[in-house]
Amino acid sequence: MKHYLKITFYAAWLAFVLIACSEDENDKDDNNPVPGQVSFVTTETVYGGANDYITVTIDGYQDVIIDNRLFHTLYINGKNVPATVVPGSQSGTVVDVTLQVPFAVGSGRIELQEGTEKIQGPMFEYTPRYVRFSFPQSIGASLTRFTDSTVIAWDPLFFDRFNIIEFAGVVDDPNNGSYPAAKLLRQSRPLTIPDQSEGMYKMIPNIGMATAPNQDVFFAQRYSIPGSANIRNELISTASDFEHALYVEGYGTADFNTIIDVEIDSKGIMYTVESGKTFIRKNDTGSISTFAGSTATGHVDGTGAAAQFTQVSALAIDKADNLYVADGSYIRKITPGGVVTTLAGSAQAGNVDGKVSEARFSNVTGLFMAADGKLYIADTGNGKIRVLDTAGNVRTLRGTVALLEETAETFHVFADAKGNIYTISPNKTYEMTVFVPENNMSQTQFGRTHENGTYAFTLEEQD
């Protein structure tokens, strides 16, 4: 009898355990998505930077989520990321899920692990924060691309020299407070002024500068003739060996106002914009003509003189020789045939990111076309540097600054192949700033630098 009671007790206990486990499984099943039914509601590209929280919407969750737990693993660009359900977000089988972006995760697909399968979600675009480093002394009054990784700065305060500079990166050295390093690759001899015997040389604070296909550097200069009210406005250039200054008169006696920006296409044809003018000039082997626009002010797309501009201040050029023009709150595009169209912007100034058709700018005074096809935009009316990518999206580069000071009309910007952005402060200090994306730095360096603000960087001559 004792054995019978013992067996009966164990049988009852086992039945209780099995029922309890079954109820736990049922509870678990109730809070799991229906197998094969999980999908992303969010399909558009999601943007975010290190430690940001981004939200995606997922369909396929039954009943009520308990303790905001998510029963799947999520990934950004192949890396596991923390994910939680937004409290109170569930509507039927749909929930909002918050993901925390890892440092330097990069751009890639958002995915969800369902058993052995990864379900594809929207694309994620990593948008790093830029950390500002400044050179405390004079370094340049203008910038132009020398190669995709090096920039030329014209320095008017240190013996009128050209400097070829490459930003090497940030070094983690406790002796120098994590200052970044820049290499001075080459430097020209001191320049002399053409026709110096004729008159006093007067350089404007910001000048247009461009590199020709043979790597000669052309820059605008201005000087006056004693006893005359005439102001000479020309382009001068250096020899390609960067050791001797070889000057050429760019426009002879053409009636030019102050040239504030210049670009040179793949054939060596030069294009210029001038202070207060509403047209772009073209110099093809010495033959000067108006390429686009006229003396009439307005906003009209068209070909050549039929087009109208309102406030031309800067140029950029792409590999296909299309010109991009900063025109107040607009960005205009000009084909090699002189056809002018509006690429982005509106008559109503604003500060709006998004599709190129929706983007709004305040006062665009600087442009740069990078080797990867991204157009960098100095939106000085909003005080930010923005970028137009090849997919037609405009976004603000976090941490960057573009401020127009004093009477300058242009803002000089250059982006190298590493993603570093160089700018020249448009005032008489000629200070160079380099904005370094956080993913080019280690987590420790980024944290310390971001907390302590702006650092000066050292410029070392390359052996």
C-alpha positions, 0 to 999 in steps of 0.5 A, spaced: 500 500 500 505 504 501 508 503 494 502 504 491 501 511 494 508 513 493 507 511 485 501 515 485 504 521 489 510 521 484 505 520 478 501 526 480 507 531 481 509 529 474 503 530 471 503 537 475 510 539 472 508 537 465 502 541 465 506 547 468 511 546 463 505 546 457 502 552 460 509 556 460 510 554 453 503 556 451 505 563 454 511 563 451 508 561 444 503 567 445 508 572 446 512 569 440 511 571 433 507 567 428 513 563 425 514 565 418 509 571 419 515 576 421 516 582 417 519 589 417 513 595 416 519 600 415 522 600 408 525 607 407 532 608 409 534 609 416 539 614 419 543 615 425 550 616 428 554 613 434 549 611 440 543 614 437 536 611 438 533 609 432 526 606 431 523 601 426 516 598 425 515 590 425 509 586 424 508 579 426 507 579 434 501 576 437 498 578 443 501 583 448 509 584 449 511 583 456 516 587 459 518 590 453 522 584 451 523 583 443 523 575 442 528 576 436 535 578 435 536 584 430 543 587 426 545 593 423 550 592 418 551 584 420 553 587 428 548 585 433 545 591 436 541 592 443 533 592 441 527 594 445 519 594 444 517 602 445 512 601 451 505 602 449 506 602 441 503 595 440 497 595 435 495 588 433 501 584 431 505 591 429 510 594 434 515 599 434 522 597 436 528 601 438 535 600 436 541 603 439 546 604 434 553 602 436 560 606 435 562 606 428 557 600 425 557 603 418 552 603 413 548 597 411 542 593 412 537 592 418 536 585 419 532 580 424 534 573 426 528 568 425 530 561 427 536 560 422 534 565 417 535 573 417 529 577 415 531 583 411 529 590 413 530 597 411 537 600 409 541 604 415 545 610 413 551 611 418 551 618 419 557 620 424 558 626 428 564 630 426 569 633 431 572 639 429 580 641 429 583 647 428 590 650 426 591 656 430 595 660 426 595 662 419 594 656 414 590 659 408 586 664 404 583 658 399 583 651 398 583 647 392 583 639 391 590 637 389 589 630 389 583 626 392 587 625 399 591 632 399 589 639 399 592 646 397 592 652 401 594 658 399 597 662 405 598 669 405 601 671 411 607 666 411 611 669 405 605 668 400 606 660 399 602 654 397 602 648 401 600 641 399 597 638 406 594 631 407 591 630 414 593 624 417 589 622 422 588 623 430 593 619 434 592 617 441 598 620 445 597 622 452 603 627 451 599 631 446 592 631 448 590 627 442 592 632 437 591 630 430 596 630 425 597 633 418 603 632 414 605 638 410 607 634 403 610 640 399 611 647 400 612 652 394 617 658 394 615 665 396 611 668 391 612 674 388 607 679 385 606 679 377 607 687 374 609 689 381 613 695 378 606 697 376 602 697 382 601 696 389 598 688 390 592 687 394 589 680 395 582 680 397 581 676 403 577 670 400 580 668 393 577 663 388 582 657 386 582 651 382 587 646 379 588 645 372 588 637 369 596 638 369 596 640 376 598 647 375 594 651 380 590 658 378 588 663 383 584 670 382 588 676 385 587 683 385 591 689 385 591 697 383 595 701 378 598 707 382 595 714 379 589 710 376 582 708 378 583 701 375 583 695 379 587 689 375 583 682 376 587 676 373 588 669 374 595 667 376 598 660 376 604 656 379 608 651 375 606 644 375 613 642 379 611 646 385 618 649 385 618 655 381 612 661 380 610 662 373 605 667 372 600 668 367 595 673 366 589 670 365 584 675 362 588 681 360 584 687 359 577 684 360 572 688 364 572 683 370 570 685 377 573 681 383 573 674 381 571 670 387 571 663 385 574 659 379 573 652 376 577 648 371 574 642 367 578 636 364 579 640 357 583 646 361 577 651 360 576 656 366 569 658 369 569 664 373 564 667 378 565 675 380 563 679 386 556 682 385 555 679 378 549 674 376 553 670 370 558 665 369 564 667 365 568 662 360 575 662 358 577 657 353 584 658 350 584 666 351 577 667 348 572 670 354 565 669 353 559 669 358 557 661 359 550 662 363 546 667 365 546 675 364 546 682 367 538 680 369 537 678 376 532 672 377 531 665 377 530 662 370 532 655 368 534 655 360 540 655 356 546 660 356 544 667 356 536 665 357 538 663 364 538 667 370 541 667 377 540 671 383 546 671 388 552 667 384 557 665 389 561 659 388 562 653 383 564 646 383 565 641 377 564 634 377 568 628 372 563 629 367 564 637 367 558 639 369 558 645 373 554 646 380 553 653 382 551 656 389 545 661 388 543 664 394 538 659 397 538 654 390 543 650 387 543 650 380 547 645 375 550 647 368 551 642 363 557 643 358 553 645 353 550 651 358 543 648 360 542 651 366 537 647 371 535 647 378 538 642 382 535 643 389 533 649 393 527 654 393 525 661 393 523 660 400 529 659 405 529 654 410 533 648 413 530 642 411 534 635 409 531 630 405 529 628 398 533 633 393 526 636 391 524 637 398 531 640 401 531 647 403 537 652 404 538 659 407 545 662 404 549 657 400 556 660 399 561 654 398 560 647 394 565 642 393 564 635 389 568 629 392 571 624 388 565 619 390 560 624 387 557 627 393 556 634 393 558 638 399 554 644 401 556 650 405 550 653 407 552 659 411 545 661 412 544 656 417 551 655 419 552 648 417 555 643 412 551 639 408 551 633 403 547 631 397 549 624 396 548 620 389 541 617 391 539 625 391 538 625 399 540 632 403 543 631 410 546 635 415 553 633 417 553 633 425 558 637 428 560 641 422 560 649 422 560 654 416 559 661 418 560 667 413 564 672 417 566 680 415 565 681 408 567 675 405 562 672 399 565 665 399 566 659 404 572 654 402 571 647 403 574 640 401 573 633 403 578 628 402 578 621 400 578 619 408 571 623 409 575 629 413 572 636 411 577 642 410 574 649 411 578 656 411 575 661 416 573 667 411 576 672 415 583 675 416 585 670 420 585 665 415 584 659 420 584 652 417 579 647 420 579 640 419 572 636 421 574 629 422 568 623 422 568 619 429 568 613 425 576 615 423 577 615 431 577 610 436 571 610 441 576 613 447 579 618 442 572 620 440 569 621 447 575 625 450 575 629 444 568 630 444 567 632 451 573 637 451 571 641 445 575 643 439 583 642 439 588 645 435 592 640 430 599 640 429 602 641 422 608 637 421 613 637 415 613 631 411 621 628 410 
